[in-house]
Amino acid sequence: MGNKPIITLRKTCATDMVYVHKWLLQKDMLKNFPMTDVREIEDSIRVWKLYLNKGSSITALYKKKPCGAALLYINDFEKIKHHTLFVIIVDEKMRNKKVGTLLIKELFHLAQEEFNIELIHLEVYENNPAYHLYKRLGFKEYGCHPKFLKDEKGVYFSKILMQKEL
């Protein structure tokens, strides 16, 4: 039948954040995120941990070891509870093995069933290979912030805004 890895999914626990931290430090990973250094990575993880009690984060496991994670930034304000931003990260060794697809599809289910989300959106920097995954899963572009990110070499990248109705 092929050598497809068997991936399981579960709610994220605090101990999974060690892996998220490790993945963010992988070569070239920060090109796809707004963080620049360890301090900013740690701050991002601190914010992610705030959502764990809401149950809005999912971890993918391969051989019982985390290999990816995704988070819905659930809104508490009534007028904007119907939509959410999400973030996803996959270990570089597990890319192109459907981990991202599984995580995002599970996020769709979680968003609808547990949080009554109607619209899910994301921000992706130009040239991020995940852009094609988002398009394939039905996300549509609705805007662009030109020159949103400026890297350490002074190169600018636009931020593409995408969304999908659930």
C-alpha positions in Angstrom: 0.0 0.0 0.0 3.0 2.4 0.2 5.1 3.8 2.9 2.8 6.5 4.2 3.4 7.3 7.8 0.6 6.7 10.2 -0.3 10.1 11.8 -2.5 10.4 14.8 -4.0 13.6 16.2 -4.8 14.8 19.7 -5.2 18.0 21.7 -2.0 19.8 22.4 -0.5 19.6 25.9 2.0 22.0 27.4 4.8 19.5 27.0 4.4 19.7 23.2 5.6 23.3 23.3 9.2 21.9 23.6 8.7 20.5 20.1 7.2 23.7 18.7 10.2 25.6 20.1 12.6 23.1 18.4 10.8 23.3 15.1 10.9 27.1 15.1 14.7 26.8 15.4 15.0 24.5 12.4 16.9 25.9 9.4 15.0 28.5 7.4 11.8 28.0 9.5 11.7 31.6 10.7 11.5 32.8 7.1 7.8 31.8 7.4 7.1 33.4 10.7 7.5 37.0 12.0 9.9 36.0 14.8 13.6 36.7 14.6 15.3 35.2 17.6 14.9 32.9 20.6 13.3 35.7 22.8 10.6 36.2 20.2 10.1 32.5 19.8 9.6 32.1 23.5 7.1 34.9 23.6 5.2 33.3 20.7 5.1 30.0 22.6 3.9 31.8 25.8 1.0 33.1 23.8 0.3 29.7 22.3 0.2 28.2 25.8 -2.6 30.6 26.7 -4.9 28.9 24.3 -4.2 25.3 25.5 -6.9 25.6 28.2 -9.4 26.5 25.6 -8.6 23.2 23.7 -8.0 25.0 20.5 -4.7 23.4 19.6 -4.0 20.1 18.0 -0.8 18.1 17.8 0.1 15.5 15.1 2.0 12.4 16.3 4.1 10.0 14.3 5.3 7.0 16.2 3.8 8.6 19.4 6.1 11.6 19.0 4.9 15.1 18.0 5.6 16.0 14.4 3.4 19.1 13.9 0.9 21.3 15.7 -1.8 23.9 14.8 -3.6 26.5 16.8 -6.9 28.3 16.5 -6.7 31.8 18.1 -10.2 31.7 19.5 -11.8 35.1 20.0 -13.7 35.8 23.2 -15.5 39.0 22.0 -19.0 38.2 21.0 -19.0 40.2 17.7 -16.0 38.4 16.4 -16.4 34.9 17.8 -17.6 33.6 14.4 -14.1 33.8 12.9 -10.6 32.8 13.9 -7.0 33.1 12.8 -4.8 29.9 12.9 -1.2 29.0 12.8 0.5 25.7 11.9 4.0 24.3 12.1 5.3 20.9 10.9 8.7 19.4 11.7 10.9 19.7 8.6 11.4 15.9 8.5 7.6 15.4 8.2 6.8 17.9 5.5 5.1 16.7 2.3 3.8 13.7 4.2 0.2 15.0 4.6 0.8 16.2 8.2 -0.2 19.7 7.4 -3.3 18.6 5.5 -4.4 16.4 8.4 -3.9 19.2 10.9 -5.8 21.8 9.0 -8.7 19.4 8.2 -8.9 18.6 11.9 -8.8 22.3 12.7 -11.8 22.8 10.4 -13.7 20.2 12.3 -12.6 21.6 15.7 -13.5 25.1 14.7 -17.0 24.1 13.6 -17.9 21.5 16.2 -16.4 23.0 19.3 -16.3 26.7 18.6 -19.0 27.4 16.1 -16.5 29.1 13.8 -17.9 30.2 10.4 -14.7 31.7 8.9 -11.1 30.7 9.3 -8.3 32.9 8.1 -4.5 32.9 8.0 -1.6 35.0 7.2 1.2 33.7 5.0 4.4 35.4 3.7 5.1 35.4 0.0 7.2 32.4 -1.2 6.1 30.2 1.7 5.6 26.7 0.2 2.5 26.2 2.4 0.6 28.7 0.3 -0.1 25.9 -2.2 -1.5 23.7 0.6 -3.8 26.5 1.7 -5.1 27.0 -1.8 -5.6 23.3 -2.3 -7.7 23.2 0.9 -10.0 26.0 -0.3 -8.5 29.1 1.1 -9.0 32.3 -1.0 -6.9 35.4 -1.0 -8.6 38.5 0.3 -5.8 40.9 0.8 -2.1 41.6 0.8 0.1 43.8 3.1 3.0 44.8 0.8 6.4 45.0 2.5 4.9 43.7 5.8 8.0 41.8 6.9 11.6 42.9 6.7 14.3 40.3 7.3 17.7 40.8 8.8 19.2 41.4 5.3 16.7 44.2 4.6 14.6 42.2 2.2 10.9 42.8 2.3 8.1 40.2 2.1 4.4 40.8 1.5 1.9 39.1 3.9 -0.9 37.4 2.0 -4.2 37.2 3.8 -6.4 34.1 3.1 -9.7 32.8 4.4 -12.1 30.0 4.0 -15.8 29.8 4.9 -16.6 26.7 6.9 
